Amino acid sequence: MRKMPVLTMVCLVVLGLVAAPTFAATVAANDTPDIVLKAGEKVSFDLADFFSSAEGALTYTAVGATVAGSVVTVDGSAPTATFSAGGVSLESEVVVSSFVIGNGPEVDNNNRIVGKDGGNIFYNPLVPNGVINSKVNLSGLPAVGGAGTSTGGTGVAALIAKVASVDLSVANTGLVQAARMNSTASGLTPVLNKDGSYKVTAGAGFAGTWLVTLGATDGAGSKDAVHLLAASAVAVDLKTFTGIQAGTPAMPLAQLANGVITAAAGQAVLAFGSPISVGAGKVVSLVADYTATADANIALVLFDGALGNILAFTNPKAPNIAIGKAKNLSMSMVSMTGTVIPAFQVVAGAAATTVTLANMAVVKAGPVTDYALDANATAYKSSLASVAGWNALDGVGPVADASNNFASAAGAGCMKLAGTGGVSNALMTVALTPGTAVAECYAKAVSGTGTFAIALTDGGALSSVSFATLGTSWSKVVAVATPGAAGSAFLVVQSAGNDALVDDICVRVVKDQAAFADLSLLGL
């Protein structure tokens, strides 16, 4: 079965003051995936993840598949499946294949390939002149002649490698819509070998975010593909980092040299590097590999514009650190100033530890869910026409408000958090499946000066919190985390020191399946 491991992105993201556009009411749709099945197999997915409406509840129909409510099942009995709702139709190619390509094992909740050293198969930060080499060979490839990637062709058994651009837009209902098209302007050169190993080389001018499709055809109608994401990154020189004491009160200072932190029990260090220009209003991620010799708390940090400014961070709990095993961390934010300062913090536990960081980079790409084939798989979504189901964590609880951001079939309305002079928050339990989970909302200030936060946490190893200073226009705020196993998590929104309105809250989880592909990217 094909797996699409997704990057652990426990993050703190701050978005700027961007006015939400006004749209006419309509039904929005996103591209449904092509389906590749072996004989006798079936695949199901939720059409509600691909359609949304501002006009009322949708009724779903399908040709070449069966529908129960909004869940559609494809069994390979027809070469195409057409899905319709609210007068809008989408079509997926359906192939019953003699082979299904696999792209390796899943990753755990700290982005470590189980049984392997760190790294993520799907998500690949890539600097100009950099190279992606396969950590795990693709499996299930058919026998082909020749060596290396062919250009492909109908009726010919061949390995195929293509690069596609990914264009993203947000519909009036908040649905993320993705369009993918083959491109020769990526600056990437992909090669897939007969043994399943692959290599993607970036040119000197490589920039942007690209989907690399690796697939094959047996020349007799069977075909399949898997996908890699290659996003342009700026390498961070750990040799330039300066260390300062961390903690309140300040803890004894650990030793720092070229990304290696040597800390006795209870010692800590907060280290920061040189400013990096990323462009105002751009989503960026900070990634790094790390290895620890004993339990510690390790955080990646981004400051926006200057030290002490609004920052974003990810901080895994010590029990989630595999001693002596390389792991990968990532966190994300939107820079309002256009400049970020990368940083990290290490706090030793009850024993001395040495933490080695490597391959740190600032990546210019949004959450993985935006680029995946099932980008809108939703664990929870609400128009917030009422506050039913929400509870106060502490302080003042939420109340309903008539204001509205995106249009919704459930009607206008949002949540008000009256935090002026104190704290107001709301909490809901959500069920999460393994994959990248993106908690997101739109919020704006009503009165007072304060701080807004959105959090997604299971109370243990999974924890992601994002802070933002709101203006009077709707701003998007997100927190991204990757649960390693299915379970419940708490979604919390909070306003401290000011009144805030919150709308269009959802948690999106990538639910990629072995049968999902975008066969049009193979050019067959």
HUNOR-V984124 format. One record per helix or strand of 3 or more residues. SS is the DSSP state (helix for helix, strand for strand). FROM is the first residue (numbers start at 1). TO is the last residue. If there is no record, write none. Layout:
SS;FROM;TO + SS;FROM;TO
This chain:
strand;27;29 + strand;34;37 + strand;43;46 + helix;47;49 + strand;51;53 + strand;60;63 + strand;66;68 + strand;71;74 + strand;80;85 + strand;88;96 + strand;123;126 + strand;131;133 + strand;157;170 + strand;176;182 + strand;188;192 + strand;198;202 + strand;209;218 + strand;223;235 + helix;238;240 + strand;242;244 + strand;255;257 + strand;260;263 + strand;268;277 + strand;282;292 + strand;296;304 + strand;311;316 + helix;318;320 + strand;327;335 + strand;339;348 + strand;353;363 + helix;368;370 + strand;378;382 + strand;399;401 + strand;414;418 + strand;423;432 + strand;435;457 + strand;463;468 + strand;475;483 + strand;487;509 + helix;519;522
